[in-house]
Amino acid sequence: MAERVRFHLDEHVNPSVAHALRRHGADVTTTSEAGLRTRDDEAHLQFARATQRVIVTHDADFLRIASQTSDHWGVAYCHRSSRSVGDLIRGLIVVYEALTAEEMKGRVEFL
């Protein structure tokens, strides 16, 4: 069976997103839980690589990083003011249900 997508939420993503994804059965870490508050983007990327997690972010810097390398487990990007928290959660559930971890590797999903 293919591995499910696992998520890591950047520090600016509403914590209720983690709660909702966990209720849906997803494996999720947050910046605070991972001890990454105030750490730079590279630290988040290293954590996500080491734990094979898709980075969920509103930070366009991760789009730049993802365009320079495919050595990551995926980026799920949503501009902060473009979607509600509910829309973001629904979009991530679609990613979780429709894609495997291997399919997300090196990929950017715009939510």
Backbone atoms as SQL, in Angstrom:
CREATE TABLE atoms (id INTEGER PRIMARY KEY, chain TEXT, resi INTEGER, resn TEXT, atom TEXT, x REAL, y REAL, z REAL);
INSERT INTO atoms VALUES
  (1, 'A', 1, 'MET', 'N', 0.847, -1.186, 0.000),
  (2, 'A', 1, 'MET', 'CA', 0.000, 0.000, 0.000),
  (3, 'A', 1, 'MET', 'C', 0.892, 1.248, 0.000),
  (4, 'A', 2, 'ALA', 'N', 0.490, 2.244, -0.741),
  (5, 'A', 2, 'ALA', 'CA', 1.266, 3.484, -0.857),
  (6, 'A', 2, 'ALA', 'C', 1.185, 4.290, 0.439),
  (7, 'A', 3, 'GLU', 'N', 2.279, 4.970, 0.732),
  (8, 'A', 3, 'GLU', 'CA', 2.342, 5.820, 1.929),
  (9, 'A', 3, 'GLU', 'C', 1.438, 7.036, 1.772),
  (10, 'A', 4, 'ARG', 'N', 0.756, 7.375, 2.843),
  (11, 'A', 4, 'ARG', 'CA', -0.100, 8.562, 2.858),
  (12, 'A', 4, 'ARG', 'C', 0.760, 9.816, 3.003),
  (13, 'A', 5, 'VAL', 'N', 0.242, 10.909, 2.509),
  (14, 'A', 5, 'VAL', 'CA', 0.888, 12.210, 2.674),
  (15, 'A', 5, 'VAL', 'C', 0.869, 12.571, 4.147),
  (16, 'A', 6, 'ARG', 'N', 1.987, 13.121, 4.616),
  (17, 'A', 6, 'ARG', 'CA', 2.098, 13.654, 5.979),
  (18, 'A', 6, 'ARG', 'C', 2.388, 15.142, 5.839),
  (19, 'A', 7, 'PHE', 'N', 1.853, 15.948, 6.751),
  (20, 'A', 7, 'PHE', 'CA', 1.953, 17.396, 6.633),
  (21, 'A', 7, 'PHE', 'C', 2.777, 18.021, 7.757),
  (22, 'A', 8, 'HIS', 'N', 3.417, 19.140, 7.412),
  (23, 'A', 8, 'HIS', 'CA', 4.048, 20.019, 8.399),
  (24, 'A', 8, 'HIS', 'C', 3.524, 21.432, 8.146),
  (25, 'A', 9, 'LEU', 'N', 2.891, 22.024, 9.152),
  (26, 'A', 9, 'LEU', 'CA', 2.322, 23.363, 9.007),
  (27, 'A', 9, 'LEU', 'C', 3.336, 24.428, 9.390),
  (28, 'A', 10, 'ASP', 'N', 3.554, 25.348, 8.457),
  (29, 'A', 10, 'ASP', 'CA', 4.398, 26.513, 8.707),
  (30, 'A', 10, 'ASP', 'C', 3.771, 27.324, 9.846),
  (31, 'A', 11, 'GLU', 'N', 4.569, 28.154, 10.495),
  (32, 'A', 11, 'GLU', 'CA', 4.100, 28.847, 11.704),
  (33, 'A', 11, 'GLU', 'C', 2.951, 29.812, 11.482),
  (34, 'A', 12, 'HIS', 'N', 2.697, 30.236, 10.260),
  (35, 'A', 12, 'HIS', 'CA', 1.620, 31.190, 10.003),
  (36, 'A', 12, 'HIS', 'C', 0.287, 30.526, 9.672),
  (37, 'A', 13, 'VAL', 'N', 0.285, 29.205, 9.581),
  (38, 'A', 13, 'VAL', 'CA', -0.954, 28.478, 9.281),
  (39, 'A', 13, 'VAL', 'C', -1.742, 28.316, 10.573),
  (40, 'A', 14, 'ASN', 'N', -3.024, 28.618, 10.507),
  (41, 'A', 14, 'ASN', 'CA', -3.916, 28.548, 11.659),
  (42, 'A', 14, 'ASN', 'C', -3.860, 27.150, 12.298),
  (43, 'A', 15, 'PRO', 'N', -3.648, 27.057, 13.606),
  (44, 'A', 15, 'PRO', 'CA', -3.560, 25.759, 14.290),
  (45, 'A', 15, 'PRO', 'C', -4.813, 24.894, 14.140),
  (46, 'A', 16, 'SER', 'N', -5.956, 25.502, 13.862),
  (47, 'A', 16, 'SER', 'CA', -7.172, 24.700, 13.684),
  (48, 'A', 16, 'SER', 'C', -7.074, 23.804, 12.447),
  (49, 'A', 17, 'VAL', 'N', -6.184, 24.146, 11.521),
  (50, 'A', 17, 'VAL', 'CA', -5.962, 23.297, 10.350),
  (51, 'A', 17, 'VAL', 'C', -5.387, 21.957, 10.799),
  (52, 'A', 18, 'ALA', 'N', -4.419, 21.978, 11.700),
  (53, 'A', 18, 'ALA', 'CA', -3.832, 20.735, 12.214),
  (54, 'A', 18, 'ALA', 'C', -4.893, 19.892, 12.910),
  (55, 'A', 19, 'HIS', 'N', -5.701, 20.518, 13.727),
  (56, 'A', 19, 'HIS', 'CA', -6.744, 19.798, 14.463),
  (57, 'A', 19, 'HIS', 'C', -7.711, 19.099, 13.499),
  (58, 'A', 20, 'ALA', 'N', -8.147, 19.832, 12.476),
  (59, 'A', 20, 'ALA', 'CA', -9.100, 19.269, 11.510),
  (60, 'A', 20, 'ALA', 'C', -8.480, 18.128, 10.707),
  (61, 'A', 21, 'LEU', 'N', -7.237, 18.301, 10.289),
  (62, 'A', 21, 'LEU', 'CA', -6.574, 17.238, 9.519),
  (63, 'A', 21, 'LEU', 'C', -6.369, 15.990, 10.377),
  (64, 'A', 22, 'ARG', 'N', -6.034, 16.182, 11.628),
  (65, 'A', 22, 'ARG', 'CA', -5.873, 15.026, 12.533),
  (66, 'A', 22, 'ARG', 'C', -7.193, 14.290, 12.732),
  (67, 'A', 23, 'ARG', 'N', -8.276, 15.027, 12.848),
  (68, 'A', 23, 'ARG', 'CA', -9.594, 14.387, 12.971),
  (69, 'A', 23, 'ARG', 'C', -9.899, 13.549, 11.735),
  (70, 'A', 24, 'HIS', 'N', -9.347, 13.950, 10.608),
  (71, 'A', 24, 'HIS', 'CA', -9.538, 13.221, 9.357),
  (72, 'A', 24, 'HIS', 'C', -8.557, 12.042, 9.236),
  (73, 'A', 25, 'GLY', 'N', -7.631, 11.921, 10.180),
  (74, 'A', 25, 'GLY', 'CA', -6.695, 10.806, 10.186),
  (75, 'A', 25, 'GLY', 'C', -5.303, 11.124, 9.681),
  (76, 'A', 26, 'ALA', 'N', -5.055, 12.367, 9.302),
  (77, 'A', 26, 'ALA', 'CA', -3.752, 12.756, 8.750),
  (78, 'A', 26, 'ALA', 'C', -2.708, 12.914, 9.854),
  (79, 'A', 27, 'ASP', 'N', -1.487, 12.616, 9.514),
  (80, 'A', 27, 'ASP', 'CA', -0.329, 12.814, 10.383),
  (81, 'A', 27, 'ASP', 'C', 0.168, 14.240, 10.134),
  (82, 'A', 28, 'VAL', 'N', 0.112, 15.084, 11.164),
  (83, 'A', 28, 'VAL', 'CA', 0.421, 16.509, 11.026),
  (84, 'A', 28, 'VAL', 'C', 1.344, 16.950, 12.155),
  (85, 'A', 29, 'THR', 'N', 2.344, 17.763, 11.804),
  (86, 'A', 29, 'THR', 'CA', 3.135, 18.453, 12.806),
  (87, 'A', 29, 'THR', 'C', 2.963, 19.950, 12.596),
  (88, 'A', 30, 'THR', 'N', 3.154, 20.701, 13.669),
  (89, 'A', 30, 'THR', 'CA', 3.113, 22.153, 13.564),
  (90, 'A', 30, 'THR', 'C', 4.494, 22.705, 13.907),
  (91, 'A', 31, 'THR', 'N', 4.708, 23.936, 13.542),
  (92, 'A', 31, 'THR', 'CA', 5.979, 24.593, 13.829),
  (93, 'A', 31, 'THR', 'C', 6.290, 24.562, 15.321),
  (94, 'A', 32, 'SER', 'N', 5.302, 24.885, 16.142),
  (95, 'A', 32, 'SER', 'CA', 5.515, 24.885, 17.600),
  (96, 'A', 32, 'SER', 'C', 5.869, 23.505, 18.110),
  (97, 'A', 33, 'GLU', 'N', 5.134, 22.485, 17.687),
  (98, 'A', 33, 'GLU', 'CA', 5.392, 21.118, 18.139),
  (99, 'A', 33, 'GLU', 'C', 6.788, 20.640, 17.745),
  (100, 'A', 34, 'ALA', 'N', 7.250, 21.076, 16.587),
  (101, 'A', 34, 'ALA', 'CA', 8.557, 20.647, 16.083),
  (102, 'A', 34, 'ALA', 'C', 9.702, 21.491, 16.632),
  (103, 'A', 35, 'GLY', 'N', 9.390, 22.504, 17.450),
  (104, 'A', 35, 'GLY', 'CA', 10.426, 23.365, 18.022),
  (105, 'A', 35, 'GLY', 'C', 11.086, 24.270, 16.986),
  (106, 'A', 36, 'LEU', 'N', 10.307, 24.677, 15.986),
  (107, 'A', 36, 'LEU', 'CA', 10.864, 25.481, 14.892),
  (108, 'A', 36, 'LEU', 'C', 10.405, 26.938, 14.878),
  (109, 'A', 37, 'ARG', 'N', 9.724, 27.375, 15.929),
  (110, 'A', 37, 'ARG', 'CA', 9.283, 28.779, 15.959),
  (111, 'A', 37, 'ARG', 'C', 10.493, 29.697, 15.818),
  (112, 'A', 38, 'THR', 'N', 10.357, 30.695, 14.995),
  (113, 'A', 38, 'THR', 'CA', 11.361, 31.721, 14.664),
  (114, 'A', 38, 'THR', 'C', 12.544, 31.179, 13.869),
  (115, 'A', 39, 'ARG', 'N', 12.522, 29.906, 13.488),
  (116, 'A', 39, 'ARG', 'CA', 13.601, 29.346, 12.667),
  (117, 'A', 39, 'ARG', 'C', 13.372, 29.726, 11.207),
  (118, 'A', 40, 'ASP', 'N', 14.426, 29.735, 10.425),
  (119, 'A', 40, 'ASP', 'CA', 14.319, 30.147, 9.026),
  (120, 'A', 40, 'ASP', 'C', 13.697, 29.042, 8.163),
  (121, 'A', 41, 'ASP', 'N', 13.390, 29.408, 6.924),
  (122, 'A', 41, 'ASP', 'CA', 12.736, 28.480, 6.006),
  (123, 'A', 41, 'ASP', 'C', 13.559, 27.220, 5.781),
  (124, 'A', 42, 'GLU', 'N', 14.862, 27.362, 5.724),
  (125, 'A', 42, 'GLU', 'CA', 15.723, 26.195, 5.501),
  (126, 'A', 42, 'GLU', 'C', 15.588, 25.177, 6.631),
  (127, 'A', 43, 'ALA', 'N', 15.435, 25.643, 7.871),
  (128, 'A', 43, 'ALA', 'CA', 15.245, 24.726, 9.000),
  (129, 'A', 43, 'ALA', 'C', 13.939, 23.958, 8.851),
  (130, 'A', 44, 'HIS', 'N', 12.889, 24.650, 8.395),
  (131, 'A', 44, 'HIS', 'CA', 11.602, 23.984, 8.151),
  (132, 'A', 44, 'HIS', 'C', 11.746, 22.952, 7.042),
  (133, 'A', 45, 'LEU', 'N', 12.433, 23.332, 5.983),
  (134, 'A', 45, 'LEU', 'CA', 12.633, 22.423, 4.859),
  (135, 'A', 45, 'LEU', 'C', 13.433, 21.194, 5.290),
  (136, 'A', 46, 'GLN', 'N', 14.472, 21.384, 6.076),
  (137, 'A', 46, 'GLN', 'CA', 15.263, 20.252, 6.566),
  (138, 'A', 46, 'GLN', 'C', 14.420, 19.315, 7.423),
  (139, 'A', 47, 'PHE', 'N', 13.588, 19.888, 8.303),
  (140, 'A', 47, 'PHE', 'CA', 12.697, 19.069, 9.128),
  (141, 'A', 47, 'PHE', 'C', 11.733, 18.281, 8.249),
  (142, 'A', 48, 'ALA', 'N', 11.133, 18.957, 7.271),
  (143, 'A', 48, 'ALA', 'CA', 10.170, 18.301, 6.393),
  (144, 'A', 48, 'ALA', 'C', 10.838, 17.194, 5.573),
  (145, 'A', 49, 'ARG', 'N', 12.051, 17.427, 5.106),
  (146, 'A', 49, 'ARG', 'CA', 12.793, 16.378, 4.382),
  (147, 'A', 49, 'ARG', 'C', 13.042, 15.174, 5.288),
  (148, 'A', 50, 'ALA', 'N', 13.546, 15.444, 6.488),
  (149, 'A', 50, 'ALA', 'CA', 13.920, 14.369, 7.411),
  (150, 'A', 50, 'ALA', 'C', 12.721, 13.523, 7.828),
  (151, 'A', 51, 'THR', 'N', 11.546, 14.149, 7.895),
  (152, 'A', 51, 'THR', 'CA', 10.342, 13.442, 8.346),
  (153, 'A', 51, 'THR', 'C', 9.378, 13.144, 7.199),
  (154, 'A', 52, 'GLN', 'N', 9.812, 13.433, 5.971),
  (155, 'A', 52, 'GLN', 'CA', 9.034, 13.157, 4.752),
  (156, 'A', 52, 'GLN', 'C', 7.639, 13.771, 4.810),
  (157, 'A', 53, 'ARG', 'N', 7.618, 15.103, 5.022),
  (158, 'A', 53, 'ARG', 'CA', 6.359, 15.822, 5.154),
  (159, 'A', 53, 'ARG', 'C', 6.202, 16.908, 4.092),
  (160, 'A', 54, 'VAL', 'N', 4.975, 17.107, 3.678),
  (161, 'A', 54, 'VAL', 'CA', 4.606, 18.207, 2.795),
  (162, 'A', 54, 'VAL', 'C', 4.521, 19.462, 3.659),
  (163, 'A', 55, 'ILE', 'N', 5.162, 20.528, 3.229),
  (164, 'A', 55, 'ILE', 'CA', 5.088, 21.802, 3.944),
  (165, 'A', 55, 'ILE', 'C', 3.819, 22.526, 3.516),
  (166, 'A', 56, 'VAL', 'N', 2.989, 22.875, 4.480),
  (167, 'A', 56, 'VAL', 'CA', 1.778, 23.658, 4.236),
  (168, 'A', 56, 'VAL', 'C', 2.100, 25.085, 4.644),
  (169, 'A', 57, 'THR', 'N', 1.951, 26.024, 3.714),
  (170, 'A', 57, 'THR', 'CA', 2.437, 27.374, 3.986),
  (171, 'A', 57, 'THR', 'C', 1.648, 28.442, 3.245),
  (172, 'A', 58, 'HIS', 'N', 1.735, 29.652, 3.794),
  (173, 'A', 58, 'HIS', 'CA', 1.257, 30.867, 3.120),
  (174, 'A', 58, 'HIS', 'C', 2.456, 31.676, 2.628),
  (175, 'A', 59, 'ASP', 'N', 3.656, 31.195, 2.881),
  (176, 'A', 59, 'ASP', 'CA', 4.906, 31.909, 2.622),
  (177, 'A', 59, 'ASP', 'C', 5.410, 31.627, 1.202),
  (178, 'A', 60, 'ALA', 'N', 5.378, 32.634, 0.351),
  (179, 'A', 60, 'ALA', 'CA', 5.797, 32.472, -1.046),
  (180, 'A', 60, 'ALA', 'C', 7.282, 32.143, -1.176),
  (181, 'A', 61, 'ASP', 'N', 8.070, 32.359, -0.130),
  (182, 'A', 61, 'ASP', 'CA', 9.489, 31.983, -0.183),
  (183, 'A', 61, 'ASP', 'C', 9.650, 30.487, -0.461),
  (184, 'A', 62, 'PHE', 'N', 8.709, 29.674, 0.026),
  (185, 'A', 62, 'PHE', 'CA', 8.795, 28.235, -0.231),
  (186, 'A', 62, 'PHE', 'C', 8.554, 27.910, -1.704),
  (187, 'A', 63, 'LEU', 'N', 7.825, 28.766, -2.410),
  (188, 'A', 63, 'LEU', 'CA', 7.658, 28.569, -3.853),
  (189, 'A', 63, 'LEU', 'C', 8.983, 28.773, -4.564),
  (190, 'A', 64, 'ARG', 'N', 9.738, 29.771, -4.138),
  (191, 'A', 64, 'ARG', 'CA', 11.063, 30.019, -4.710),
  (192, 'A', 64, 'ARG', 'C', 11.975, 28.836, -4.440),
  (193, 'A', 65, 'ILE', 'N', 11.978, 28.373, -3.214),
  (194, 'A', 65, 'ILE', 'CA', 12.819, 27.231, -2.846),
  (195, 'A', 65, 'ILE', 'C', 12.440, 26.001, -3.682),
  (196, 'A', 66, 'ALA', 'N', 11.137, 25.742, -3.791),
  (197, 'A', 66, 'ALA', 'CA', 10.666, 24.572, -4.540),
  (198, 'A', 66, 'ALA', 'C', 10.991, 24.677, -6.027),
  (199, 'A', 67, 'SER', 'N', 11.090, 25.895, -6.543),
  (200, 'A', 67, 'SER', 'CA', 11.433, 26.060, -7.962),
  (201, 'A', 67, 'SER', 'C', 12.915, 25.801, -8.218),
  (202, 'A', 68, 'GLN', 'N', 13.718, 25.831, -7.176),
  (203, 'A', 68, 'GLN', 'CA', 15.162, 25.645, -7.313),
  (204, 'A', 68, 'GLN', 'C', 15.605, 24.203, -7.077),
  (205, 'A', 69, 'THR', 'N', 14.754, 23.394, -6.460),
  (206, 'A', 69, 'THR', 'CA', 15.107, 22.007, -6.187),
  (207, 'A', 69, 'THR', 'C', 13.837, 21.161, -6.083),
  (208, 'A', 70, 'SER', 'N', 13.964, 19.918, -6.455),
  (209, 'A', 70, 'SER', 'CA', 12.842, 18.994, -6.253),
  (210, 'A', 70, 'SER', 'C', 13.132, 18.064, -5.077),
  (211, 'A', 71, 'ASP', 'N', 14.184, 18.385, -4.327),
  (212, 'A', 71, 'ASP', 'CA', 14.569, 17.593, -3.164),
  (213, 'A', 71, 'ASP', 'C', 13.754, 18.008, -1.940),
  (214, 'A', 72, 'HIS', 'N', 12.469, 17.742, -2.014),
  (215, 'A', 72, 'HIS', 'CA', 11.553, 17.988, -0.898),
  (216, 'A', 72, 'HIS', 'C', 10.347, 17.080, -1.079),
  (217, 'A', 73, 'TRP', 'N', 9.555, 16.948, -0.040),
  (218, 'A', 73, 'TRP', 'CA', 8.397, 16.051, -0.075),
  (219, 'A', 73, 'TRP', 'C', 7.112, 16.771, -0.462),
  (220, 'A', 74, 'GLY', 'N', 7.235, 17.970, -0.987),
  (221, 'A', 74, 'GLY', 'CA', 6.082, 18.702, -1.493),
  (222, 'A', 74, 'GLY', 'C', 5.801, 19.956, -0.701),
  (223, 'A', 75, 'VAL', 'N', 5.157, 20.877, -1.386),
  (224, 'A', 75, 'VAL', 'CA', 4.726, 22.135, -0.791),
  (225, 'A', 75, 'VAL', 'C', 3.260, 22.321, -1.161),
  (226, 'A', 76, 'ALA', 'N', 2.436, 22.600, -0.170),
  (227, 'A', 76, 'ALA', 'CA', 1.037, 22.967, -0.394),
  (228, 'A', 76, 'ALA', 'C', 0.930, 24.442, -0.035),
  (229, 'A', 77, 'TYR', 'N', 0.712, 25.261, -1.050),
  (230, 'A', 77, 'TYR', 'CA', 0.741, 26.713, -0.864),
  (231, 'A', 77, 'TYR', 'C', -0.656, 27.309, -1.030),
  (232, 'A', 78, 'CYS', 'N', -0.956, 28.229, -0.136),
  (233, 'A', 78, 'CYS', 'CA', -2.205, 28.983, -0.218),
  (234, 'A', 78, 'CYS', 'C', -1.915, 30.407, 0.227),
  (235, 'A', 79, 'HIS', 'N', -2.140, 31.363, -0.663),
  (236, 'A', 79, 'HIS', 'CA', -1.976, 32.765, -0.281),
  (237, 'A', 79, 'HIS', 'C', -2.919, 33.043, 0.878),
  (238, 'A', 80, 'ARG', 'N', -2.412, 33.677, 1.908),
  (239, 'A', 80, 'ARG', 'CA', -3.156, 33.855, 3.164),
  (240, 'A', 80, 'ARG', 'C', -4.561, 34.411, 2.983),
  (241, 'A', 81, 'SER', 'N', -4.727, 35.412, 2.165),
  (242, 'A', 81, 'SER', 'CA', -6.038, 36.053, 2.062),
  (243, 'A', 81, 'SER', 'C', -6.904, 35.497, 0.934),
  (244, 'A', 82, 'SER', 'N', -6.437, 34.453, 0.250),
  (245, 'A', 82, 'SER', 'CA', -7.200, 33.958, -0.892),
  (246, 'A', 82, 'SER', 'C', -8.238, 32.903, -0.530),
  (247, 'A', 83, 'ARG', 'N', -8.099, 32.261, 0.611),
  (248, 'A', 83, 'ARG', 'CA', -9.007, 31.187, 1.010),
  (249, 'A', 83, 'ARG', 'C', -9.311, 31.289, 2.505),
  (250, 'A', 84, 'SER', 'N', -10.471, 30.798, 2.878),
  (251, 'A', 84, 'SER', 'CA', -10.813, 30.700, 4.299),
  (252, 'A', 84, 'SER', 'C', -10.079, 29.500, 4.895),
  (253, 'A', 85, 'VAL', 'N', -10.069, 29.415, 6.205),
  (254, 'A', 85, 'VAL', 'CA', -9.461, 28.269, 6.883),
  (255, 'A', 85, 'VAL', 'C', -10.173, 26.990, 6.445),
  (256, 'A', 86, 'GLY', 'N', -11.482, 27.047, 6.344),
  (257, 'A', 86, 'GLY', 'CA', -12.253, 25.879, 5.895),
  (258, 'A', 86, 'GLY', 'C', -11.869, 25.452, 4.491),
  (259, 'A', 87, 'ASP', 'N', -11.689, 26.414, 3.594),
  (260, 'A', 87, 'ASP', 'CA', -11.259, 26.092, 2.228),
  (261, 'A', 87, 'ASP', 'C', -9.883, 25.443, 2.227),
  (262, 'A', 88, 'LEU', 'N', -8.978, 25.964, 3.048),
  (263, 'A', 88, 'LEU', 'CA', -7.640, 25.393, 3.150),
  (264, 'A', 88, 'LEU', 'C', -7.717, 23.948, 3.641),
  (265, 'A', 89, 'ILE', 'N', -8.505, 23.712, 4.666),
  (266, 'A', 89, 'ILE', 'CA', -8.662, 22.360, 5.211),
  (267, 'A', 89, 'ILE', 'C', -9.220, 21.422, 4.137),
  (268, 'A', 90, 'ARG', 'N', -10.260, 21.852, 3.444),
  (269, 'A', 90, 'ARG', 'CA', -10.853, 21.010, 2.398),
  (270, 'A', 90, 'ARG', 'C', -9.838, 20.702, 1.290),
  (271, 'A', 91, 'GLY', 'N', -9.048, 21.690, 0.907),
  (272, 'A', 91, 'GLY', 'CA', -8.023, 21.472, -0.110),
  (273, 'A', 91, 'GLY', 'C', -6.975, 20.476, 0.332),
  (274, 'A', 92, 'LEU', 'N', -6.556, 20.560, 1.587),
  (275, 'A', 92, 'LEU', 'CA', -5.550, 19.628, 2.103),
  (276, 'A', 92, 'LEU', 'C', -6.115, 18.216, 2.248),
  (277, 'A', 93, 'ILE', 'N', -7.383, 18.113, 2.568),
  (278, 'A', 93, 'ILE', 'CA', -8.015, 16.788, 2.628),
  (279, 'A', 93, 'ILE', 'C', -8.038, 16.156, 1.243),
  (280, 'A', 94, 'VAL', 'N', -8.283, 16.948, 0.209),
  (281, 'A', 94, 'VAL', 'CA', -8.227, 16.425, -1.160),
  (282, 'A', 94, 'VAL', 'C', -6.821, 15.909, -1.465),
  (283, 'A', 95, 'VAL', 'N', -5.796, 16.683, -1.113),
  (284, 'A', 95, 'VAL', 'CA', -4.413, 16.237, -1.310),
  (285, 'A', 95, 'VAL', 'C', -4.183, 14.932, -0.558),
  (286, 'A', 96, 'TYR', 'N', -4.611, 14.870, 0.687),
  (287, 'A', 96, 'TYR', 'CA', -4.424, 13.694, 1.538),
  (288, 'A', 96, 'TYR', 'C', -5.111, 12.461, 0.941),
  (289, 'A', 97, 'GLU', 'N', -6.301, 12.638, 0.408),
  (290, 'A', 97, 'GLU', 'CA', -7.064, 11.507, -0.115),
  (291, 'A', 97, 'GLU', 'C', -6.674, 11.114, -1.537),
  (292, 'A', 98, 'ALA', 'N', -6.219, 12.065, -2.331),
  (293, 'A', 98, 'ALA', 'CA', -5.997, 11.802, -3.754),
  (294, 'A', 98, 'ALA', 'C', -4.558, 11.473, -4.132),
  (295, 'A', 99, 'LEU', 'N', -3.587, 11.921, -3.325),
  (296, 'A', 99, 'LEU', 'CA', -2.183, 11.761, -3.700),
  (297, 'A', 99, 'LEU', 'C', -1.425, 10.947, -2.661),
  (298, 'A', 100, 'THR', 'N', -0.452, 10.187, -3.127),
  (299, 'A', 100, 'THR', 'CA', 0.428, 9.475, -2.211),
  (300, 'A', 100, 'THR', 'C', 1.611, 10.371, -1.873),
  (301, 'A', 101, 'ALA', 'N', 2.349, 9.974, -0.860),
  (302, 'A', 101, 'ALA', 'CA', 3.545, 10.735, -0.492),
  (303, 'A', 101, 'ALA', 'C', 4.518, 10.793, -1.666),
  (304, 'A', 102, 'GLU', 'N', 4.684, 9.703, -2.375),
  (305, 'A', 102, 'GLU', 'CA', 5.599, 9.662, -3.514),
  (306, 'A', 102, 'GLU', 'C', 5.135, 10.605, -4.632),
  (307, 'A', 103, 'GLU', 'N', 3.826, 10.696, -4.841),
  (308, 'A', 103, 'GLU', 'CA', 3.296, 11.602, -5.871),
  (309, 'A', 103, 'GLU', 'C', 3.499, 13.069, -5.505),
  (310, 'A', 104, 'MET', 'N', 3.531, 13.378, -4.223),
  (311, 'A', 104, 'MET', 'CA', 3.750, 14.766, -3.786),
  (312, 'A', 104, 'MET', 'C', 5.213, 15.159, -3.781),
  (313, 'A', 105, 'LYS', 'N', 6.089, 14.178, -3.803),
  (314, 'A', 105, 'LYS', 'CA', 7.529, 14.459, -3.718),
  (315, 'A', 105, 'LYS', 'C', 7.963, 15.383, -4.852),
  (316, 'A', 106, 'GLY', 'N', 8.588, 16.528, -4.480),
  (317, 'A', 106, 'GLY', 'CA', 9.070, 17.502, -5.443),
  (318, 'A', 106, 'GLY', 'C', 7.993, 18.349, -6.096),
  (319, 'A', 107, 'ARG', 'N', 6.771, 18.252, -5.632),
  (320, 'A', 107, 'ARG', 'CA', 5.613, 18.891, -6.270),
  (321, 'A', 107, 'ARG', 'C', 5.129, 20.092, -5.446),
  (322, 'A', 108, 'VAL', 'N', 4.514, 21.052, -6.132),
  (323, 'A', 108, 'VAL', 'CA', 3.855, 22.175, -5.459),
  (324, 'A', 108, 'VAL', 'C', 2.372, 22.105, -5.811),
  (325, 'A', 109, 'GLU', 'N', 1.538, 22.144, -4.789),
  (326, 'A', 109, 'GLU', 'CA', 0.086, 22.203, -4.972),
  (327, 'A', 109, 'GLU', 'C', -0.391, 23.572, -4.537),
  (328, 'A', 110, 'PHE', 'N', -1.060, 24.280, -5.422),
  (329, 'A', 110, 'PHE', 'CA', -1.653, 25.571, -5.099),
  (330, 'A', 110, 'PHE', 'C', -3.086, 25.343, -4.664),
  (331, 'A', 111, 'LEU', 'N', -3.387, 25.756, -3.446),
  (332, 'A', 111, 'LEU', 'CA', -4.728, 25.544, -2.887),
  (333, 'A', 111, 'LEU', 'C', -5.572, 26.793, -2.985);
